[in-house]
Structure formats: structure tokens, C-alpha cells
Amino acid sequence: MMAPLDIMNLPKLPLPFYLRHDVEYIARELLGKVLVTAWNGELTAGRIVETEAYAGEVDRASHAYRGRTPRTAVMYGAGGVAYVYLCYGLHQMFNIVTNTEGMPHAILIRAVEPLVGVDVMLRRTGKKVLDHSLTRGPGNVGKAMGLHTSQTGWSLHSDEMFIGSDGFLIGEKDIITTPRIGVAYAAEDALLPYRFLVRGNPFVSGKKVPDVGSC
């Protein structure tokens, strides 16, 4: 666990990190980085251990596949902001917009390993004790980190929500690549190797989850 002061002093990822064109590469590089939220004086942080890349209008699994809508408009702006959507009327799904304006790429954060604010995470999720389900899966990430659709469009350079680096590196041999979870509706695009996870990390989500095609 890290001290709260250390977390707030983490160097934030620079804007050019998010503006690159290769969404798969960025999704891989996000592994090991630290997601930080500070809402109303409650600080939480977790190390990113699982991500999924979504490649815009050419990707049938992407919300942008059918083009720009009021819901997806944020994806068409420049990268470095949050896109939070509601799934099944319950789960707040946190995504990072990447690429330059007009290229609607995004990366879903599927799991984090808690570093700071476990007591806050437990209260938000209604759990009594810390176990690996606390921040396993994107719905649990959203709940534990206090994320909400109202934060869509927020800069990832704000003091309330950012992604930082503490120098922790994950070797290539410890990164596993698989197809994404719950996108069977995307036909052949469901087979794309766009999910990235840290080998052996207990917070990584399981394979058997409901199809989220209607989200």
C-alpha cells in the first residue's frame, strides 16, 4: 500500500500519452499505472491490472461503431478524458478516451489492485472485508473508485481524477493478451486480441461474465 501523500504526488501521465494512434499499445502501457480519484476529500487509488482496447468506428464492439451520438460524442474529442457509461442501469464503466480529435478510440479499465483508500472502497461497495472481488471487473472498479457518468469528459489531468506513474514496470512476459470479454455481439471483432492483463494478478476479472452488448 502507498501513503496518500505519495499518491497525490505521483507524476500524471502527460497528454501526449493519450493522443497516440495505437489504442492497443496504449492499453498495454496502462498496465501498472495508477488510477487515482479524490472526491469530496475521499482518496482512492488502484494499480491498473486489466484493460480492453476499443478501436472506434471500425470495431464492432465499440460504442462508436455506429457513429457519433450524444452518448459517444466525448469519444470524438481529443484523448486524455474520461468516458463513463452506465451498463444494465447499474454498473458505472470507466473508459479512457485516446487518439486525436475525430478518432473515437477508448480503453476500458477492467480491474485495478487497491493501493490507497481500501476503507472507502469497502464502504462504497458494501463489502465488510477486503478480498479480490473488491476491484475485479469494470463494474466493481467504477463503484470502488467512486466513478459516475457525470464525470464523462473530465480531464485526466485534474486533481480529482488522474492516472499516474510510480515507476512500476510490468515485463512483457507478464502481460497476457486475450479476446475481450462479453462482446459476442461483435461477430468476428469479438475475437480480436484487445484485452490485456497482468499474469497471475488475483484482481483480474474472470472469463465467465454476462454479455454486455446491450450496455
C-alpha angles and dihedrals in degrees: 000000000000128000116254091240091055091051094052090050094054114124108253117233107262120248094249088063089069098039097066119114102230106084092181092055092048091049090055093047092052090067107105095020120120124246111208130190127180112183120170093341094311111122122200131169137176137179112243110242104162133036140168126209123219116195104204128236095357092055116081091202092058123096085227093060091099093044136251118342133160087266096051099036091104090060090061093060125083117293126260098074135099127257111193119179133179118244121199089348089285117062122074104213114202118212134174117223113223139178128044129304113299095024106097102205122152141174123215116216104221102176142004134188110233116246106160135017101025090155090057092047091051092052093047093050096040092238123143101205136023115262134151093271092067094089101007112124129017095271091056092045090055094048097044094046095046094243122164141176089251087071093062108127095024115142117250087220094067122109090237096057129013145134117238140179126230093182094263110148131196116208121233091246089060095055117090121198121204140154115280122270124250100004101113089132088070093076111207091359088067087073096056112120094238101130118093127188142167112257113248097000108145094213094063112114123250128250098242106077132133118275107260096199093120095053 
